[in-house]
């Protein structure tokens, strides 16, 4: 995935949350319409099915 790429995370039945991948000093995702930032760590593995 590239910076600025958007995707939807399915959390259970009938619950989808839009996310956007961003990069500042480190990678993070912006969650939902509220713009909550969640940091991603290079030592972790994240799997996203698009």
N, CA, C, O and CB atoms as a CASP TS submission, in Angstrom:
PFRMAT TS
TARGET T0000
AUTHOR 0000-0000-0000
METHOD Language model
MODEL 1
PARENT N/A
ATOM      1  N   UNK     1       0.846  -1.182   0.000  1.00  0.00           N
ATOM      2  CA  UNK     1       0.000   0.000   0.000  1.00  0.00           C
ATOM      3  C   UNK     1       0.885   1.236   0.000  1.00  0.00           C
ATOM      4  O   UNK     1       2.005   1.221   0.511  1.00  0.00           O
ATOM      5  CB  UNK     1      -0.959   0.003   1.220  1.00  0.00           C
ATOM      6  N   UNK     2       0.369   2.285  -0.573  1.00  0.00           N
ATOM      7  CA  UNK     2       1.086   3.547  -0.641  1.00  0.00           C
ATOM      8  C   UNK     2       0.456   4.590   0.265  1.00  0.00           C
ATOM      9  O   UNK     2      -0.694   4.456   0.682  1.00  0.00           O
ATOM     10  CB  UNK     2       1.127   4.055  -2.069  1.00  0.00           C
ATOM     11  N   UNK     3       1.214   5.616   0.561  1.00  0.00           N
ATOM     12  CA  UNK     3       0.711   6.731   1.373  1.00  0.00           C
ATOM     13  C   UNK     3      -0.533   7.331   0.712  1.00  0.00           C
ATOM     14  O   UNK     3      -0.555   7.548  -0.499  1.00  0.00           O
ATOM     15  CB  UNK     3       1.811   7.821   1.559  1.00  0.00           C
ATOM     16  N   UNK     4      -1.557   7.594   1.509  1.00  0.00           N
ATOM     17  CA  UNK     4      -2.804   8.148   1.005  1.00  0.00           C
ATOM     18  C   UNK     4      -3.815   7.111   0.565  1.00  0.00           C
ATOM     19  O   UNK     4      -4.951   7.456   0.240  1.00  0.00           O
ATOM     20  CB  UNK     4      -2.518   9.047  -0.124  1.00  0.00           C
ATOM     21  N   UNK     5      -3.422   5.840   0.547  1.00  0.00           N
ATOM     22  CA  UNK     5      -4.323   4.763   0.131  1.00  0.00           C
ATOM     23  C   UNK     5      -5.433   4.581   1.157  1.00  0.00           C
ATOM     24  O   UNK     5      -5.167   4.531   2.358  1.00  0.00           O
ATOM     25  CB  UNK     5      -3.547   3.440  -0.059  1.00  0.00           C
ATOM     26  N   UNK     6      -6.656   4.484   0.700  1.00  0.00           N
ATOM     27  CA  UNK     6      -7.814   4.285   1.580  1.00  0.00           C
ATOM     28  C   UNK     6      -8.282   2.838   1.513  1.00  0.00           C
ATOM     29  O   UNK     6      -8.148   2.174   0.485  1.00  0.00           O
ATOM     30  CB  UNK     6      -8.969   5.240   1.194  1.00  0.00           C
ATOM     31  N   UNK     7      -8.831   2.362   2.620  1.00  0.00           N
ATOM     32  CA  UNK     7      -9.389   1.016   2.679  1.00  0.00           C
ATOM     33  C   UNK     7     -10.456   0.990   3.762  1.00  0.00           C
ATOM     34  O   UNK     7     -10.549   1.905   4.580  1.00  0.00           O
ATOM     35  CB  UNK     7      -8.279  -0.051   2.955  1.00  0.00           C
ATOM     36  N   UNK     8     -11.253  -0.060   3.760  1.00  0.00           N
ATOM     37  CA  UNK     8     -12.317  -0.226   4.753  1.00  0.00           C
ATOM     38  C   UNK     8     -12.002  -1.456   5.591  1.00  0.00           C
ATOM     39  O   UNK     8     -11.748  -2.535   5.054  1.00  0.00           O
ATOM     40  CB  UNK     8     -13.723  -0.357   4.070  1.00  0.00           C
ATOM     41  N   UNK     9     -12.019  -1.290   6.899  1.00  0.00           N
ATOM     42  CA  UNK     9     -11.784  -2.392   7.823  1.00  0.00           C
ATOM     43  C   UNK     9     -13.134  -2.886   8.321  1.00  0.00           C
ATOM     44  O   UNK     9     -13.917  -2.111   8.868  1.00  0.00           O
ATOM     45  CB  UNK     9     -10.868  -1.955   9.014  1.00  0.00           C
ATOM     46  N   UNK    10     -13.409  -4.170   8.134  1.00  0.00           N
ATOM     47  CA  UNK    10     -14.663  -4.763   8.586  1.00  0.00           C
ATOM     48  C   UNK    10     -14.475  -5.273  10.008  1.00  0.00           C
ATOM     49  O   UNK    10     -13.631  -6.130  10.270  1.00  0.00           O
ATOM     50  CB  UNK    10     -15.120  -5.912   7.636  1.00  0.00           C
ATOM     51  N   UNK    11     -15.270  -4.736  10.916  1.00  0.00           N
ATOM     52  CA  UNK    11     -15.203  -5.132  12.322  1.00  0.00           C
ATOM     53  C   UNK    11     -16.531  -5.787  12.669  1.00  0.00           C
ATOM     54  O   UNK    11     -17.480  -5.110  13.062  1.00  0.00           O
ATOM     55  CB  UNK    11     -14.905  -3.902  13.266  1.00  0.00           C
ATOM     56  N   UNK    12     -16.594  -7.079  12.526  1.00  0.00           N
ATOM     57  CA  UNK    12     -17.832  -7.786  12.812  1.00  0.00           C
ATOM     58  C   UNK    12     -18.861  -7.594  11.716  1.00  0.00           C
ATOM     59  O   UNK    12     -18.563  -7.063  10.646  1.00  0.00           O
ATOM     60  CB  UNK    12     -18.398  -7.330  14.131  1.00  0.00           C
ATOM     61  N   UNK    13     -20.053  -8.025  11.994  1.00  0.00           N
ATOM     62  CA  UNK    13     -21.138  -7.920  11.021  1.00  0.00           C
ATOM     63  C   UNK    13     -21.681  -6.501  10.988  1.00  0.00           C
ATOM     64  O   UNK    13     -21.910  -5.883  12.028  1.00  0.00           O
ATOM     65  CB  UNK    13     -22.263  -8.913  11.351  1.00  0.00           C
ATOM     66  N   UNK    14     -21.880  -6.005   9.798  1.00  0.00           N
ATOM     67  CA  UNK    14     -22.499  -4.691   9.583  1.00  0.00           C
ATOM     68  C   UNK    14     -21.736  -3.544  10.221  1.00  0.00           C
ATOM     69  O   UNK    14     -22.337  -2.510  10.509  1.00  0.00           O
ATOM     70  CB  UNK    14     -23.896  -4.700  10.116  1.00  0.00           C
ATOM     71  N   UNK    15     -20.444  -3.681  10.452  1.00  0.00           N
ATOM     72  CA  UNK    15     -19.656  -2.591  11.034  1.00  0.00           C
ATOM     73  C   UNK    15     -18.376  -2.422  10.223  1.00  0.00           C
ATOM     74  O   UNK    15     -17.440  -3.211  10.354  1.00  0.00           O
ATOM     75  CB  UNK    15     -19.328  -2.869  12.538  1.00  0.00           C
ATOM     76  N   UNK    16     -18.341  -1.389   9.385  1.00  0.00           N
ATOM     77  CA  UNK    16     -17.185  -1.080   8.554  1.00  0.00           C
ATOM     78  C   UNK    16     -16.634   0.281   8.956  1.00  0.00           C
ATOM     79  O   UNK    16     -17.398   1.215   9.200  1.00  0.00           O
ATOM     80  CB  UNK    16     -17.557  -1.102   7.047  1.00  0.00           C
ATOM     81  N   UNK    17     -15.320   0.394   9.025  1.00  0.00           N
ATOM     82  CA  UNK    17     -14.678   1.650   9.384  1.00  0.00           C
ATOM     83  C   UNK    17     -13.705   2.041   8.271  1.00  0.00           C
ATOM     84  O   UNK    17     -12.800   1.268   7.958  1.00  0.00           O
ATOM     85  CB  UNK    17     -13.944   1.533  10.756  1.00  0.00           C
ATOM     86  N   UNK    18     -13.870   3.222   7.666  1.00  0.00           N
ATOM     87  CA  UNK    18     -12.919   3.654   6.635  1.00  0.00           C
ATOM     88  C   UNK    18     -11.603   4.101   7.267  1.00  0.00           C
ATOM     89  O   UNK    18     -11.592   4.739   8.320  1.00  0.00           O
ATOM     90  CB  UNK    18     -13.518   4.799   5.791  1.00  0.00           C
ATOM     91  N   UNK    19     -10.502   3.759   6.614  1.00  0.00           N
ATOM     92  CA  UNK    19      -9.160   4.125   7.064  1.00  0.00           C
ATOM     93  C   UNK    19      -8.385   4.729   5.900  1.00  0.00           C
ATOM     94  O   UNK    19      -8.719   4.505   4.737  1.00  0.00           O
ATOM     95  CB  UNK    19      -8.411   2.893   7.642  1.00  0.00           C
ATOM     96  N   UNK    20      -7.357   5.491   6.222  1.00  0.00           N
ATOM     97  CA  UNK    20      -6.443   6.039   5.221  1.00  0.00           C
ATOM     98  C   UNK    20      -5.022   5.915   5.758  1.00  0.00           C
ATOM     99  O   UNK    20      -4.754   6.295   6.898  1.00  0.00           O
ATOM    100  CB  UNK    20      -6.791   7.533   4.881  1.00  0.00           C
ATOM    101  N   UNK    21      -4.117   5.391   4.951  1.00  0.00           N
ATOM    102  CA  UNK    21      -2.723   5.209   5.335  1.00  0.00           C
ATOM    103  C   UNK    21      -1.952   6.502   5.102  1.00  0.00           C
ATOM    104  O   UNK    21      -2.040   7.089   4.024  1.00  0.00           O
ATOM    105  CB  UNK    21      -2.084   4.045   4.546  1.00  0.00           C
ATOM    106  N   UNK    22      -1.191   6.954   6.111  1.00  0.00           N
ATOM    107  CA  UNK    22      -0.418   8.194   6.005  1.00  0.00           C
ATOM    108  C   UNK    22       0.980   7.999   6.572  1.00  0.00           C
ATOM    109  O   UNK    22       1.243   7.045   7.304  1.00  0.00           O
ATOM    110  CB  UNK    22      -1.131   9.345   6.736  1.00  0.00           C
ATOM    111  N   UNK    23       1.869   8.919   6.221  1.00  0.00           N
ATOM    112  CA  UNK    23       3.247   8.882   6.702  1.00  0.00           C
ATOM    113  C   UNK    23       3.664  10.281   7.128  1.00  0.00           C
ATOM    114  O   UNK    23       3.527  11.242   6.372  1.00  0.00           O
ATOM    115  CB  UNK    23       4.207   8.330   5.613  1.00  0.00           C
ATOM    116  N   UNK    24       4.171  10.379   8.343  1.00  0.00           N
ATOM    117  CA  UNK    24       4.752  11.621   8.834  1.00  0.00           C
ATOM    118  C   UNK    24       6.166  11.252   9.267  1.00  0.00           C
ATOM    119  O   UNK    24       7.023  11.026   8.412  1.00  0.00           O
ATOM    120  CB  UNK    24       3.899  12.268  10.028  1.00  0.00           C
ATOM    121  N   UNK    25       6.430  11.185  10.540  1.00  0.00           N
ATOM    122  CA  UNK    25       7.703  10.644  11.018  1.00  0.00           C
ATOM    123  C   UNK    25       7.658   9.134  11.079  1.00  0.00           C
ATOM    124  O   UNK    25       8.694   8.469  11.070  1.00  0.00           O
ATOM    125  CB  UNK    25       8.049  11.210  12.391  1.00  0.00           C
ATOM    126  N   UNK    26       6.447   8.594  11.141  1.00  0.00           N
ATOM    127  CA  UNK    26       6.234   7.148  11.098  1.00  0.00           C
ATOM    128  C   UNK    26       4.909   6.900  10.399  1.00  0.00           C
ATOM    129  O   UNK    26       4.114   7.820  10.206  1.00  0.00           O
ATOM    130  CB  UNK    26       6.247   6.515  12.537  1.00  0.00           C
ATOM    131  N   UNK    27       4.678   5.643  10.021  1.00  0.00           N
ATOM    132  CA  UNK    27       3.430   5.277   9.375  1.00  0.00           C
ATOM    133  C   UNK    27       2.298   5.277  10.390  1.00  0.00           C
ATOM    134  O   UNK    27       2.491   4.904  11.547  1.00  0.00           O
ATOM    135  CB  UNK    27       3.550   3.905   8.701  1.00  0.00           C
ATOM    136  N   UNK    28       1.122   5.694   9.955  1.00  0.00           N
ATOM    137  CA  UNK    28      -0.077   5.641  10.787  1.00  0.00           C
ATOM    138  C   UNK    28      -1.290   5.554   9.885  1.00  0.00           C
ATOM    139  O   UNK    28      -1.205   5.818   8.685  1.00  0.00           O
ATOM    140  CB  UNK    28      -0.174   6.877  11.724  1.00  0.00           C
ATOM    141  N   UNK    29      -2.415   5.182  10.466  1.00  0.00           N
ATOM    142  CA  UNK    29      -3.679   5.196   9.738  1.00  0.00           C
ATOM    143  C   UNK    29      -4.600   6.206  10.399  1.00  0.00           C
ATOM    144  O   UNK    29      -4.549   6.420  11.610  1.00  0.00           O
ATOM    145  CB  UNK    29      -4.333   3.781   9.704  1.00  0.00           C
ATOM    146  N   UNK    30      -5.445   6.825   9.578  1.00  0.00           N
ATOM    147  CA  UNK    30      -6.465   7.750  10.062  1.00  0.00           C
ATOM    148  C   UNK    30      -7.782   6.996   9.986  1.00  0.00           C
ATOM    149  O   UNK    30      -8.193   6.554   8.914  1.00  0.00           O
ATOM    150  CB  UNK    30      -6.504   9.098   9.220  1.00  0.00           C
ATOM    151  N   UNK    31      -8.444   6.851  11.135  1.00  0.00           N
ATOM    152  CA  UNK    31      -9.633   6.014  11.232  1.00  0.00           C
ATOM    153  C   UNK    31     -10.905   6.843  11.243  1.00  0.00           C
ATOM    154  O   UNK    31     -11.014   7.840  11.957  1.00  0.00           O
ATOM    155  CB  UNK    31      -9.568   5.153  12.476  1.00  0.00           C
ATOM    156  N   UNK    32     -11.869   6.405  10.430  1.00  0.00           N
ATOM    157  CA  UNK    32     -13.212   6.970  10.452  1.00  0.00           C
ATOM    158  C   UNK    32     -13.295   8.446  10.142  1.00  0.00           C
ATOM    159  O   UNK    32     -12.295   9.096   9.837  1.00  0.00           O
ATOM    160  CB  UNK    32     -13.810   6.735  11.759  1.00  0.00           C
ATOM    161  N   UNK    33     -14.504   8.961  10.227  1.00  0.00           N
ATOM    162  CA  UNK    33     -14.744  10.380   9.937  1.00  0.00           C
ATOM    163  C   UNK    33     -14.224  11.288  11.042  1.00  0.00           C
ATOM    164  O   UNK    33     -14.096  12.497  10.845  1.00  0.00           O
ATOM    165  CB  UNK    33     -16.229  10.628   9.731  1.00  0.00           C
ATOM    166  N   UNK    34     -13.919  10.706  12.220  1.00  0.00           N
ATOM    167  CA  UNK    34     -13.395  11.489  13.332  1.00  0.00           C
ATOM    168  C   UNK    34     -11.914  11.803  13.162  1.00  0.00           C
ATOM    169  O   UNK    34     -11.396  12.696  13.832  1.00  0.00           O
ATOM    170  CB  UNK    34     -13.617  10.752  14.635  1.00  0.00           C
ATOM    171  N   UNK    35     -11.222  11.086  12.279  1.00  0.00           N
ATOM    172  CA  UNK    35      -9.812  11.324  12.023  1.00  0.00           C
ATOM    173  C   UNK    35      -8.881  10.850  13.123  1.00  0.00           C
ATOM    174  O   UNK    35      -7.836  11.459  13.352  1.00  0.00           O
ATOM    175  CB  UNK    35      -9.596  12.759  11.801  1.00  0.00           C
ATOM    176  N   UNK    36      -9.241   9.781  13.805  1.00  0.00           N
ATOM    177  CA  UNK    36      -8.410   9.224  14.876  1.00  0.00           C
ATOM    178  C   UNK    36      -7.144   8.617  14.265  1.00  0.00           C
ATOM    179  O   UNK    36      -7.230   7.811  13.339  1.00  0.00           O
ATOM    180  CB  UNK    36      -9.199   8.149  15.697  1.00  0.00           C
ATOM    181  N   UNK    37      -5.965   9.000  14.781  1.00  0.00           N
ATOM    182  CA  UNK    37      -4.698   8.502  14.271  1.00  0.00           C
ATOM    183  C   UNK    37      -4.239   7.290  15.086  1.00  0.00           C
ATOM    184  O   UNK    37      -4.183   7.335  16.315  1.00  0.00           O
ATOM    185  CB  UNK    37      -3.630   9.612  14.302  1.00  0.00           C
ATOM    186  N   UNK    38      -3.911   6.207  14.375  1.00  0.00           N
ATOM    187  CA  UNK    38      -3.400   4.993  14.996  1.00  0.00           C
ATOM    188  C   UNK    38      -2.018   4.715  14.420  1.00  0.00           C
ATOM    189  O   UNK    38      -1.880   4.498  13.216  1.00  0.00           O
ATOM    190  CB  UNK    38      -4.366   3.782  14.764  1.00  0.00           C
ATOM    191  N   UNK    39      -0.997   4.719  15.268  1.00  0.00           N
ATOM    192  CA  UNK    39       0.366   4.492  14.816  1.00  0.00           C
ATOM    193  C   UNK    39       0.590   3.046  14.406  1.00  0.00           C
ATOM    194  O   UNK    39       0.046   2.124  15.015  1.00  0.00           O
ATOM    195  CB  UNK    39       1.345   4.879  15.901  1.00  0.00           C
ATOM    196  N   UNK    40       1.394   2.856  13.372  1.00  0.00           N
ATOM    197  CA  UNK    40       1.819   1.541  12.922  1.00  0.00           C
ATOM    198  C   UNK    40       3.311   1.422  13.199  1.00  0.00           C
ATOM    199  O   UNK    40       4.052   2.391  13.032  1.00  0.00           O
ATOM    200  CB  UNK    40       1.497   1.318  11.403  1.00  0.00           C
ATOM    201  N   UNK    41       3.748   0.264  13.614  1.00  0.00           N
ATOM    202  CA  UNK    41       5.142   0.052  13.981  1.00  0.00           C
ATOM    203  C   UNK    41       5.823  -0.862  12.981  1.00  0.00           C
ATOM    204  O   UNK    41       5.239  -1.853  12.543  1.00  0.00           O
ATOM    205  CB  UNK    41       5.245  -0.531  15.389  1.00  0.00           C
ATOM    206  N   UNK    42       7.057  -0.534  12.616  1.00  0.00           N
ATOM    207  CA  UNK    42       7.769  -1.324  11.617  1.00  0.00           C
ATOM    208  C   UNK    42       8.104  -2.722  12.105  1.00  0.00           C
ATOM    209  O   UNK    42       8.340  -3.612  11.288  1.00  0.00           O
ATOM    210  CB  UNK    42       9.030  -0.620  11.210  1.00  0.00           C
ATOM    211  N   UNK    43       8.133  -2.941  13.413  1.00  0.00           N
ATOM    212  CA  UNK    43       8.437  -4.273  13.944  1.00  0.00           C
ATOM    213  C   UNK    43       7.217  -5.192  13.965  1.00  0.00           C
ATOM    214  O   UNK    43       7.332  -6.361  14.333  1.00  0.00           O
ATOM    215  CB  UNK    43       9.001  -4.150  15.344  1.00  0.00           C
ATOM    216  N   UNK    44       6.056  -4.679  13.577  1.00  0.00           N
ATOM    217  CA  UNK    44       4.814  -5.464  13.564  1.00  0.00           C
ATOM    218  C   UNK    44       4.412  -5.796  12.139  1.00  0.00           C
ATOM    219  O   UNK    44       4.823  -5.121  11.195  1.00  0.00           O
ATOM    220  CB  UNK    44       3.676  -4.702  14.271  1.00  0.00           C
ATOM    221  N   UNK    45       3.609  -6.836  11.988  1.00  0.00           N
ATOM    222  CA  UNK    45       3.066  -7.212  10.686  1.00  0.00           C
ATOM    223  C   UNK    45       1.573  -6.935  10.699  1.00  0.00           C
ATOM    224  O   UNK    45       0.862  -7.388  11.596  1.00  0.00           O
ATOM    225  CB  UNK    45       3.358  -8.711  10.354  1.00  0.00           C
ATOM    226  N   UNK    46       1.095  -6.193   9.706  1.00  0.00           N
ATOM    227  CA  UNK    46      -0.321  -5.858   9.581  1.00  0.00           C
ATOM    228  C   UNK    46      -0.830  -6.435   8.276  1.00  0.00           C
ATOM    229  O   UNK    46      -0.261  -6.172   7.216  1.00  0.00           O
ATOM    230  CB  UNK    46      -0.553  -4.316   9.640  1.00  0.00           C
ATOM    231  N   UNK    47      -1.893  -7.217   8.341  1.00  0.00           N
ATOM    232  CA  UNK    47      -2.498  -7.798   7.142  1.00  0.00           C
ATOM    233  C   UNK    47      -3.809  -7.092   6.861  1.00  0.00           C
ATOM    234  O   UNK    47      -4.682  -7.013   7.725  1.00  0.00           O
ATOM    235  CB  UNK    47      -2.722  -9.327   7.305  1.00  0.00           C
ATOM    236  N   UNK    48      -3.941  -6.577   5.644  1.00  0.00           N
ATOM    237  CA  UNK    48      -5.165  -5.892   5.231  1.00  0.00           C
ATOM    238  C   UNK    48      -5.617  -6.510   3.921  1.00  0.00           C
ATOM    239  O   UNK    48      -4.877  -6.509   2.938  1.00  0.00           O
ATOM    240  CB  UNK    48      -4.943  -4.343   5.083  1.00  0.00           C
ATOM    241  N   UNK    49      -6.821  -7.033   3.910  1.00  0.00           N
ATOM    242  CA  UNK    49      -7.393  -7.619   2.699  1.00  0.00           C
ATOM    243  C   UNK    49      -8.207  -6.546   1.992  1.00  0.00           C
ATOM    244  O   UNK    49      -9.141  -5.988   2.569  1.00  0.00           O
ATOM    245  CB  UNK    49      -8.276  -8.872   3.029  1.00  0.00           C
ATOM    246  N   UNK    50      -7.859  -6.260   0.759  1.00  0.00           N
ATOM    247  CA  UNK    50      -8.571  -5.220   0.001  1.00  0.00           C
ATOM    248  C   UNK    50      -9.487  -5.885  -1.005  1.00  0.00           C
ATOM    249  O   UNK    50     -10.184  -5.199  -1.752  1.00  0.00           O
ATOM    250  CB  UNK    50      -7.577  -4.258  -0.717  1.00  0.00           C
TER
END
